[in-house]
Amino acid sequence: MKFVKVAKFSPNYQKLKQRLSSEDLANAYILKNLTTKATERVYYINHTKKDKDKATLIIYGLKQYHQEATSQNLITELLDLVGNISSLDLCFDSYKPYNIEAIKEYFEIYQPTKYQGNTIYINTPNLANILKICIYNKTIKNNLVLNVTEPKRPLTYRI
């Protein structure tokens, strides 16, 4: 595996730039399997200006509907290398919108008007080194028609 530079005019780079609009991108790299020539949905991003000493690791596809998900072993190895995580971006597909009022009991949230009810930013979570958390429901946010069923028991996530 090797990180290879993503061309700035490529659709992948433009999508990353749009996705990270609040951050200043310098370069982006995608993880490539040198044996099969296939790419993983794993990106390493350098920043410019005030965050030039920081980098972003983006791992897409923890759950996929139309292609194979990123290997859990690969994700574990990458996270072991990182060591200092300062923000989380969680995508959770659900059969209904989040209970935003319950989240407000624990965190001060910001909701973009465009994605009201489907995207939540927690800019001051007060959790160790975590500076920011973004939670969104891709099913609703992107108007996806997926077979997402109601869970038999409540789901609990610990951060």
N, C-alpha and C positions, 0 to 999 in steps of 0.2 A: 504494500500500500504506500502511496505517496500523494502528497498534496500538490496539485498542479494549478497554475495560475488561470483564472477565469478571465477571458477577454472582456474589456470594458464595454464593448459594443454588443456582447452576446445577450440573449434573452435572460439567461441565468443571472448575470450581473445586474441587469436592469431591474429584475424582480427583487433581488437582494437590496438594491439601492432604495427601491420603493418601500420595501418591508422595514428597512432600518432608516426611515426618513429622518428620525431625530438624531441620528448619528452620522458622523462624517467618514465615509468610506475612502480608504486609500487603495487597498488591493483586496481581492477575494481569491480564495483557493478552494478547489473541490477535491475531495479524496478519491483517488483512482486506484483500482486494482491493476497492478502492472502485469499480472498474468493473464487475466481475462479482458483487460482494457475497459471493463465496466466501471462506471462511477457510482459512488455511494451518494446518498443525499446528506452529506456531511460537508460543511463549509467552515473555513478558517478565514477570519477577516481582520485586516489591519486597519487602524484608524489614523486620521491626521489631526492636526491642531491639538486641542487640550487633552485628548485621550490617546495621544500617539504611543504612550507606554502600555496601553491596554489592547487586548485583542478579543474577538468574539468567536466562540465556537457554536455553530448552529447544527443541530442534528434533527433532520426532518424524518418523518416516516416511522415513528414508534409503532404506529398502527396504520396499515395501508389497506385500501379497498380494491385497488386495481393492479397492484404490483407487490413484490415481496418487500417486507419490512426490513429496516436496517437491523443487522445482527446484534443481538443483545450483548454478546461477548465483545464485539467491536465497541459498542457504546460504553461498556464497563471499562475497557482498556483506555479509551479516550478520556473518560472522566477521572480515572486514576492518575492520568498524566497532568490534568489541568490543575487540580489542587485548590485553586481559589476561585470559587464561583460567586459572582456578584449580582446576577439577576437570573430570574426564571421566566420562561415563556411557555405556558402550558396550554395545549389544545386538547379539549376533551369533547368528544361528540356525545350529545345527549338527546334524548327524545323530547325534551322541553327546555325552556330557558332556565338559567341559574336562579337560585333563590338569593337575589342580590341583597335583600334585607338581612339575611343571616350573615352574609359576608361583611356587611356594614357594621355588625356588632363587634367585629374583631379588627377591622381595618378601615382607614379612610380611603375611599375609592374615587377614581375618576372614570367616567364613562364617555367615550367619544359619541357625539350626537349621531354620527353616521351609523354606528353599530349599537344603538341603545338597546340594552338588555342582553347583548350577546358578547360584548367585549368589556373587560374590567381591567383597569390599571391600578395597581397598588404601588404608589411611588415612595412611600415610607413604611415598609412592612415591619421595621425594627426586629429583624430576624438575623442575628449574627452578621455575616458579610453581605447578605442579600440586600441590594439597594433598590431593586425594582422587581415587581411580579406582574406579568400580563396573563390573564386567563381569558380564553375565548372558546366559543362553540362553533367550530368550522361548519358543522351541518347547517346551522341556522344562518351564520354570518355569510356563507357563500351560496345559500339557497340550494344545498345539495339534497338530492332525494336518495337517502341511504336507508338500508334496513337496520335502523338503530332501535332496539327494543327496550322497553322499560325494565330496569333491573329488578330481580326478585327481592333484593334487600338493599338498603341504602349504601351508597359507596362512600368510603372515608379515605381521605388522602392526608398524609402527614408530610409537612414540609420541614 
